[in-house]
Amino acid sequence: MVTGTPNDDREVSFPPPIPYQDAQARLLELAQPLSAEQCQLEHPLGRYLAEPLTSRRTQPPADLSAMDGYAVRADEPSGPWRIVGESAAGHPFGDTLAAGEAVRISTGALMPDGSGAVLLQENAERDGQHLRLKGEDAATPRHIRRTGLDFREGDRLIAQGTQMRAPHIALALSGGHRTAMVRAKPSIAIIDNGDELASDPAQAAAHQIPASNGAMLAAMAAPLVNNIKRLGPVPDNQDALADALRQAGDVDVIVTSGGASVGDHDLVRPALEQWGAKLDFWRIAMKPGKPLLVAKRGRQLILGLPGNPVSSFVTSWLFLMPLLRHLAGAAQPLPKPLHLPCSAELPANGPRATFVRAQISQDGVSPISQQDSSALAALALSDALIERPPYAPALDQGEQVPVFPLI
């Protein structure tokens, strides 16, 4: 352990940084998914299923035509035929097809009893009620959507922990459901911290920077939460920070940006102690984002993110977003990397996992030239993070690298 003297002159021990994957697992172990609630299927977009959905019906419930044309018997693929009626979507032909008969049929319409093939409209020549084959493409069963082609009654439609996107909503409705059990969305408070922060970006003095982290973090969290409380900028004052923590109220997650490091003005840790929270872990073996801390007070989780905007973004993306997904009931809350060829050489890495801002193209992934943890212009150009594991050797151009897409 390395010891240091913080601003309150107490000697503390600095724990060794822990691997970021261990920190992610530890964070998720501290929280349980929120309660479940019944939701009308017109409204669960972005929510996570609290229990699996099983089909209550078969789709399609009967054989349907996949094309416009004529329904005929399977043993009479070449005709000629006499047209005896029509089957349209929602308006089936009511009788059984006899030998030598055909029925005009539309895409999605019920195949008549006795039929077993569809003659495409473009392969048919009609003269009044008489129909014959035009060309060599006879009627065929391949243009029929068979009963249960999509799913059958009792099939598992959507797994628990799935985030409900538009196709899932349509699938659940098609499976005979009006409602679904989904997890509640978490609530969050975001605290901007730092004497250097200006609340009005148009009035930032030379010794100030506009307070942008809170808005960035709120934008990231917005699709996953039901309420965002913004506090700050809060000055570098322990009492002010503790008061801001109290003002956060009974939210599920509190996020602070800035003040989580070990400098004389980094007061998040003592403010958390003053407020009654217990530090769980601090300092992650990653770059950017080493000072990240995690604390807990009752059921509330507190994430102390670094103040540098890129560090704040990267740690939020790797820790805050998985935590919010976990609370909201996601089966797979952690991001999964792709493996893409790198368009540039990369130097050997040091003892911390490094997340390189990058752009994805049809040729692979390209590192952004500016990697400073304060460089927002470079971050805005990035749509991916290249992960460089601890002590990774130098990489030649064209070699595969793990990549986390950001979009």
Secondary structure, DSSP 8 states (H G I E B T S, - for coil): -EEE--TT---EEE---B-HHHHHHHHHHT-----EEEEETTS-TT-BBSS-EE-SS-BSSS-EESSSEEEE-TT-TT--EEEEEEEBTTB---SB--TTEEEEE-TT-B--BT--EEEEGGGEEEETTEEEE-SS---BGGGEE-TTSSB-TT-EEE-TT-B--HHHHHHHHHTT-SEEEEE---EEEEEEE-TTEESSGGG--TT-EE--HHHHHHHHHGGG-SEEEEEEEE-S-HHHHHHHHHHT-S-SEEEEES--SSSTT--HHHHHHHHT-EEEEE-BSEES-TT-EEEEETTEEEEEE-SSHHHHHHHIIIIIHHHHHHHTT-SS-S---EEEEBSS-B----SSEEEEEEEEETTEEEE-S---TT-HHHHHH--EEEEE-TT---B-TT-EEEEEE--
